[in-house]
């Protein structure tokens, strides 16, 4: 009898390890297929400059003071580039590793929760994640944002806690410290870690509450200590650079300047965000992958399993009168959804990266519920696997040579030409400059300038040297306008440069002398006399809006609170200027002039209504005195609810 049992166990073990091998091979295979096809390209957002500088051996300092500051990808990317070299695989490798480890952690967590070692069922759940839909494959490779790092960190904390729950014990001090540390590092990687991190910290502390006061206090202290260690780099950066991370979070995300509001964000999340996370819709598309009816049926069937798993978790919590890992999963999922509804970050569901954390609770809760349901569990998991395979094949077939967007084209031709001309630096925007720097393996660095405005770049002196060039992306209308202005300004000043177009990039190089870009880009040239006035109408592309509509009468408020107008991001040399805003209004508004991304206010005024002067209606005038040159100067008009303000244009007059 004993030998029969042993033989059965050996057969089961053999099946299990064969299953593990198959899952690992399939997980690696599908990611390698993506790296060679749909994810073979990259955009500027996947190219951390500090990492490229370190890996390329360049000592230049990046303009970190205007970034979001958070993100651990500089460290992982630098290490990967050093080991694997400058290619797409090196960019994708760190996230691929995090993705593969997450598969393992999901398996181990499910096995712990169902209390079954070497579980073929838990392997089914892990397989469903490993061969998941395109969006998880994409973001398991995309070197951007810290999202896969958070998925991995969340899964790691769940595994640690599920180990303790399985053996019916509380976490050991070292485990508590690790959970706090992981949460801190994940928040440094991407602030969305605050959502699940707060839940996991509360869960760990509550396992002690009411049972062991001393243990509860120790747990809280260890969690906070670990959290502080993990957060230390992010805290230091924010102290040095004006709390940029907090300002980024506060600023939120407005798509085309519009805030959908909570009701519409909730609707967009249900009809768009979650279906895209599940692969039922593709990123950047509203169409269902398998048709509307079939898509909704799959959506409902999977979500019913998740909801049932959540209800099962709540019932167990009340029955045992104790918090469980399943409750932590359910709460985390609910808070991720709520965060996307109540904050402006939920406005953007075409690329639902802030919902990616749902993969951990969704798969574990659904898998936990389906366990012990007979054939229905494997059936639904198999159905999900078949759909995921179909969705992946469909996505890859559409993007065989990488994502079809001009921002993802490898600018190797541009980099090769620049190297042939002995160019070592370029002025460009982030979308173009980063790709050139990467393709040149860090040999050609890029800077921002008034002609190539960008939120981030290497620190430059705004002097175009003879071994430097200007790059303009011809696929971006604003860039084409800036290119034409730059060439016109060069001609006006009598300078001569060579031009070349490669891969839809205009290259201006080989200038006859060194050119001071800032003075060249001033709105008023030195040859223009005092009293010169330059008018920029509201229909100019440099005038932006957050809460307005461009009509024949000007930029008209849509009745919502926010910035009706801001721009035109010009450069002014030292001197005194009078700025007049033309328009009409019978409601209050606030006018101001600023630069440095709104951090430095040069003048501000509250107005109650427009006034008529000489047959022209003006909203107000602002006087500024500039001691040193400024770039990216903005004039802003902020209105309240129900405003009828209309902005016709802005006049700049040099008075001294």
Buried (B, 14 or more C-beta within 10 A) or exposed (E): EEEEEEEEEEEEEEEBEEBBEEBBEBBEEBBBBBBBBBBBBBBBBBBBBBBBBBBBEBEBEBBBBBBBBBBBBBBBBBBBBBEBEBBBBBBBBBBBBBBBBBBBBBBBBBBBBBEBEBBEBBBBBBBBBBBBBBBBBBBBBBBBBBBBBBBBBBBBBBBBBBBBBBEEEBBEEEBBBBBBBBBBBBBBBBBBBBBBBBBBBBBBBBBBBEEEEEBBEBBBBBBEBBBEBBBEBBBEBBEEBEBBBEBBBEEEEBEEBBBBEEEBBBBBBBBBBBBBBBBBBBBEEEEBBBEEEEBBEBBEEBBEBBBBBBEBBEEBBEEEEBBBBBBBBBBBBBBBBBBBBEBBBBBBBBBBBBBBBBBBBBBBBBBBBBBEEEEEBBEBBBBBBEBBEBBBEBBBEBBEEBBEEEBBBBBBEBBEBBBEBEBBBBBBBBBBBBBBBBBBBBBBBBBBBBBBBBEBBBEBEBBBBBEBBBBBBBBBEEBBBBBEBBBEBBEEEEBEBEBBEBBBBBBBBBBEEEBEBBBBBBBBBEEEEEEBEEEBBBEBEBBBBBBBEEEEEBBBBBBBBBBBBBBBBBBBBEBEBBBBBBBBBEBBBBBBBBBBEBEEEBBEBEBEBBBEEEEEBBBBBBBBEBEEBBBBBBBBBBBBEEBEBBBBBBBBBBBE
